């Protein structure tokens, strides 16, 4: 029986030890307990009695979502309770073969977009330790970005499933409100809350989301996709270089065949201001206000102040804000017209920990400029990486009307800049590890050969695979396949690569060099030189004859 899930679990705990304390976890399950669950998943997958689309995929769960037997804290130790059952979203992914490693850190009571409002420690960006990770689903996004897990669940009321995605270079999917059950979730604003998915690739995020959600209409046939893009001047103050990065993302959509059209962003930004500046903050008090009023010592003072202020909102103001929101909803819908999606920066910038500490409310409000309106206006959204600016990850959102989730994701897919990787053995089409490429959203590009500068050896591994080494003389060309995949997917593949395999530069026939699988030289002792067969498939075919 193959032990793919068990191997992945052991690699994850090794990875955690290597990266050290990042304040990612609230509760991490004991390794031996998770390994026992992994063995069960491996048995289920081997039995093939039912499809397990997420067999062995590792999952982190935000600390306000119930995981049976683990404390649900919502980022506040004194609030904790132990649920007897998984939240439906967790149960659905587990039923598909995913394995929960633990619950993750968050802005307390999901009140914040910074990732620093937690007694469990402030979570830094996985890619820039002096910068905030984004909240409130901070630990979930960072766990994915660091390669500790494949998938993570978060929640999103004001942008918490998208801001952390942008700050950590991963994908965040925020479904249409109500599409994914929020049962077993400590509410922030119950009428607006959504369960969200983080992953390193859009393909994997969509796979997981489909397992959580009720069916949605399929996307229309592109011909071309219509994307609304606001003028840069309407975006307000952005960090240096971000306007250029946003315009570059719009240009990539146009180059991919999308039809760009202008849009007035005013109704969206005015709706965004209502979330915290209007009466809707009262719903946060409804959710946990009675607990906050008790004044527990582990309450974050900023969070307590925001939630406590909701108690004084008069009813007439709520009704006035609802009328105002209905007007803005109609104006926003008219601005979108028949556009398939609206392109926006996910945030206006990426603050440092020091900047957030100096102005916690102002910094948080700025981060929600583009995300706060999405749930108020009943829109769906996908946040995707769109390059970097001055070494920091830059992300954009594609936003669309309710129940156009698949359509918006198809538009977002146009922004994925593919990288190429050369594979020569067990990852070739039809070979045992090819599924790893496909699960990461990789696409076959071509079959080719390396430059005549390599030797190929049959290694003693399980499953069997070859080792490729470059030689100074006596080399030959070897059959290879080139696959296209996202930068995040390439990083995930490299992180999971077992020794003696290494990722290095492979020169192809014609002179191009791409990342590819090579082998540590010490692993070749006693290995059979199979270069004469022309490639791994030629060697396997010879064995069969």
N, C-alpha and C positions, 0 to 999 in steps of 0.2 A: 504494500500500500504506500502510495506517495504521501509525503508529509509536508506539503507545500505550506499549509496554514501554520503548522508547528515551526517550520523554518522561519517564516515571516515574523512570528511572535518573538522568537529568540533574537532575531536580528533587530527588532524594534527595541527590546530592552537593552541590547548592546549599544544601540544608537543613543538611547537616553543617557546611558552612562557616559558616552563620549561627549555629548553636547553639554552636560552638566545642568545645574539648576537654572531654569529659565522662568520659574513661577507659572509654568503651563498648567500644572495639574492641581485640582483640589483634592480629589481622591484617585489614586492610582491603584489598580487591582494588583494583588500579589502575582508574581510571574508564574508560580506553580499553578495557581488557579486558572489563569488565562491559558497556560499550556494545556491543561486538561480540556478546556473548551475547544482549543485548536485541534486536539486529537479527535474530538467528536466531530468537528467540521470535516476533517480529513476523511473520517469514516463515512460520513453522509455523502461527501462528494464522490468517494470511490464507489458507493452503492448505486449512485446514479438513479435512485428511485424517483427523485424530483430534481428539477434544475435548481442550481445554486449560483445565480449570476454574480454574487459577491463572495464566493467561497474564499475564505482566508483573507479577505480585505480587512484591514484594521481600522477601527472606528473610535473616535473621541466624541464625547457628548457634553455639551455645555452644561454648567452646573445648575441651571434652572429647569432641566429636563429630567424626568424620572428615569432612573436605571434601577431595576429591582435589586434590593439589598444594599445599595450604595446611598449615602446621605445626599439628599437634595438640599443644597444650601442657598441657592440663588446668590452666592457670594457673601453670605452672612452666616458665620458659624452658629450663632445663637438661634437662628431661624430654622435650623436643619431638622428634617424628618426623614425617615427611612421608608420609601415606598415598597409595597408588596409586589408591584407589577411594573414592567417597563411601560413608558409612554408608547402610544401606538406607533409613533415614528421610529422609535428605537426597536420595538418589536418587529416591525416590517423589515428593517435592515438585517437584524439578527436572523430572521427566518430565511433571508436570502443568502446567509452564510457569513455575514460580517461579524467580527469579534470585537467587543467593546474592551478597550484598555482602561478606561476610567472617565471621570468627569473633569471638566476643564474650568480654569479660572475665568473670571468675567467682571465687568463693571457691576457693582452690587445692585441687585434687583433690576438688572438690565437697564440701568439709568446712566447712560453715558456713551460716548463714541470714542473714548480715549484709551481704555484698557488699563487705567491707572487707579481706579476707584475700588480697590479691593483690599481687605485685610490679609489676604493670602499673598500679597505682593503685587507691585506693578509689573505688567508684562511688556517687554520691549519688542520692537519689530525684530523678526527673525533675521532680517537683512541689514539692519542699522540699529545697533544697540542703544545709541543715544536718542533714538526716536521712539515715540509711542507706537504700540502695536495696533491701535484702533480698537474700539469696543462697540457694543459690550461683549461680543463673542471673541474676546481677545485670545484666550488659550486655545480655542478650537482652530482658529486660523493659523496660529503659530505652530501648533502640533502638526498640521498638514505641511506647512512651509518647511519645517525642519526635517521632514521625512519620517516623523515618529509614527504617523498613521497615514492611511490612504484617503480617508474620508472623515469629515467631522460634521456634527450637527450644531447649528447655532440658532439664534432667533433674531428677528428683525422687526422693530417697531418704527425706528427713525433712521435706520441705515446700518444696524448692527451686523447684518449678514453681508454687507458690501464694503464698508469702510475698512474692516480688518483684512478683507481680501486684497484691497488695493495696497495697503501698507505692507503686505507680506508677499506680494507677487503670486497670489493664487486666484482661483475662480470662486465666486460666490453666487449662488442661485437663490433668488428670493421669489418664490412662487406667488401666483395670485392669492389674495387673501381668501382663506377658507379651503383652498385646494388641498392642503396638508393639515391633518388634525392637530390641534393645539392642546388636546387632552393630555394631562400629565405634565403640563408646562406651568411653572409659576408665572402668572401674568404680569406684564408691565402695563400695557393698555389692552385689555382683553379684546376689544373690538378691532384693534389694528394689528395685533401680534401675528407673526408668521414664523413657522419653523423653516430654517434655511439649511443649505448644504454647501460645504467647502470641499474642494478637491484641487489637485494640481493640474488637471486637464478639464476642459469643458465636457468632453465625451464622458468621463467618469462621473462628473457632477450630474449630468443629464440622466445617466443610467440610474444613479441612486435616487434622484428626484422622481423619476418615473415609478419607482417602487413604492414611493410614499404617497403619490398623488392620485386623485381620481383622474380618469381619462380627460384629455383636453383635445380640442379640435386640431387636426394636423395642420402644419403650415401650408399656406398657399404656395403654388409653384412660383419660384422667383422669376421675375421677368420685367425689369430687375426689382430687387428689394428697394423700397422707398424709405429713406432715412431722413428724419428731421434734424437739422443741425443749427443751433442758435449761433448768432454772430459772437465772435470772441469778446467783443466789447460788452455784451450782456452778461458775461460770466462773473463780472466783478473782479476784485483783487485776487490774483493767483500767485502762488510761489513762482520765483524766477524760473523761466524755462517751461513752465507748465502750459502756457498758452500755445507755444510752438508744438509741444508734444500732443496737445489736443487737436490742433490743426493737422498734424501729421497722421493721427488716427483717422480723422475724417477723410484725408486724402487716400489712405489705404482702403477705406471702404469704397471710395469712388473708383480706385484702380481695380478693385475686385468686382466691379460691375454695379454697385449700388447707385441709385439715383438720389442725390442729395438735394434737399430743399430747405429753405429758411424757415425758422419758427420764432415766434415771440415767446420768450421764456417767462414773461411777467406773471401769468397766472400760476405757474409752477413755484416760483420763488415766493409769491405772496401766500400761497397755501402752506409752504414750508414753514413760514414764520408763525402760523397758527398753532403748530404742534406744541411748542413750549411757551410762546408768548401769549397764547389764547387760553381758552377754558378746557381744552382737551387734556391738559396736565392733571385735571381733577380725577381722571380715570386711574392714574397711578396711585392716588391716595385711596381710591376704592379697593385696589388690589392688595396693598400691604400697609396702608396708612395706620390701621389699628396697631399693628406690630411696631411700626416706626415711632408711634406716640409713646411707647413704653420706654424709649430712650436707652436701648441696649448699648453697652459699652463698645461693641464692635461695629456699630453703624458708621459708615463713612459720612462725615459731616456735610459734604456737598450733596450727596445722595439724599440724606435725611432732610436737608433744606428744600430740595426740589420737590420731594414727595409731600412733605409737610405743608408746603405752600398751596397744594391742591385742595386742602380742606376749606380754604376760605373763598373758593370760587363760587359766585352766586349762580343760581340756576338760569336766570335770564341771560347771563353772559354765554352760557353753553348753547342755548337756543339761538342766540344771535350769531355765534360762531358757526353753528351748523348751517344756518341760512347762507352765511358768507361762503362757507366751503362749497355748498351746492352751486352757487354762482361761479366760483372759481373752477369747479369740476367741469361745468359746461363750457367755460372759456378755454380750458386746457384741451378738452376734447375737440373743440372747433379748431384750435391751433394745430393739433396733430392731424386732423382731417383723415385722409386715407393712408397716412404714413404707417409703415410697419413697425417703426421703432424711432425713439428719440435718443440721440447720442449726447452724453454729458460726461464731463470729468466726474469721477466718483467723489472726489473731494477737491477743495481749492488749494490744498497744500498738505504737508506732512510735518507736524510740529515736533519739537524736541520735548523731552520730559520736563526740562526747565521752563519752557514756554507754557506748558499746560499747568505746571505748579504755580506759575506767576499769575495766571488768569484762567482758572479752571472753567468758569462759565463761558467766558468769551471764546476761548479756544474750542470748546465743545460746540458752541453755536455755529462757529465758522465751519466746522467739519460737516455739519448737517445741511449746509446750504442747498446741495443738490439732491440729497437723499431723504430729507424730512417729509417731502410732499408725497412720496410714492404710495405709501399705504393710505394716507388721507384721501388721495385721489383714486384709490382702488386700481393701481397699476401693478404690473409684474416687472421684474428687472433681473438682469444678469450683469455681474461685475467681472471684468476680465483684465488681465495684465495688458498693457499697451506700451511696453518699453521702459526706459528709465531716464531720469533727469538728474544730472550731477551725481550719479551713483545711487540714487533712490528710486525705488519702483514707482512707476506711474500707471494708474489704472483708469479705465473708463467704464461707464455703464451704458447698456442698451435697455431702454425702458419702453414698455408698450401697454396697450389696454388690457384690462382683465381678460383672462382665458386666452391670451395669445402667447403663452409661455414658450411653446415650441417655435413659433415664428420668431420671437425675439432671440431665442438661442441660436437659430439658424443665421440670423444677421450677425450675432456676436462671433460666430465661428469664422466669419470672414476676416476677423482681426488677428486670428492665431497665426503668428509668423512661423512657418515650418522650418525646422532644422533637418539635416539628413544624418543618417547613421548607416554604416555598412555592417551587415551581419553575414556570417560565413558558416554557421553550424546549426546548433539546436534552436536558433531563432529564425531559421529559414522557413519559408512557407511550407506547411505540412509537417514541420518538425515539432518536437514536444514542447518547446518553450515559445513558439510563435505567438501563443495566446497572450503572453506578457506584453508584446508589442501592441496587439490589438486592444487589449484592455486599457492601455494608456492612450488610445486614440490614434495610434500610428497608422500610416497608410503606405502601402507598397508603391514605390516610385518606378523602379526598374531592376532588371537583372543585368549584371555586368561582370567585370573581372577586375582584380587588383592589378596594379603595375607589376611587372615581372621582377619583384624584389623581395619575395616572401617564401617561407617554408611553412607547411601545414603538418601538424602532428595530431595523432589520436591520443587523447588524454584518458586517464583512468578516473572518470567522474561519473556521477549519477544525477541526471541522465547523461549518457555518453555525449561528449562534445569535443571539437577540435581546438587546438591551440595554434594561433597564428603568430609568427615572429618575422620581423624584418631582418634580412641578412645583407652583409656587405657584398657578397658575391655568391653565385650559385643559386640565385633566387628564380622563382617562376611566378606566372600569373595564376590566380586562384579564383574560382567562381565566387561571386558575392551578390547579395541583394542590397539595394539601397531603399531605406524606408524614410518617410517624412514624419516628424513628430514635433510637438511643442518643446520649447526650452525646459518647461517644468517637467514634462514627461521624460526628457533625456536625463534630467537631474535625478528623477525617481528611479530610472533604470540603473543609473550609475551607483546610486546609494544602495541598491539591493544586489549589486553584482558580487557573487561569491568568488573568493580566491580559488584558483590562481588567475582568474580572468581579470583584466584591467581594461579601462577605456583609454584609447589613445588615438593618434592620427593614422588613418589608413589611406595610402595613395592609390587612387583608382586608375584604371586604364584611361589614358587621355590626360593625366596630370593633375586632376582635381584631388584634393585631400579632404576627407570627412572623418568625424569621429567613428570609431569602430572597435570591435572586440579584439584585443590582443591577449597575450599570455605571458605570465612571469617566466623568465628563462629557466629558473630552477625546477619548474614543473615538467620540463622536457626530458629529464633524466629517465632513460628506459622507455620513453614514448616512441611509438612507431612513426616514422616519417611517411606521410601519405600524400605528399605533394604531387607525386606522379599520377594520382587519380584525377587531378584537375579540380578537386574541391570535395567538400564533405559528402554531397549527394553521390558523386562518382565513387567515393570510397564505400558508402553504404550499399550502393548497387553492386559493387564488386563482391562485397561480403555475401550478398544474397545469392549471387551466381556460384 
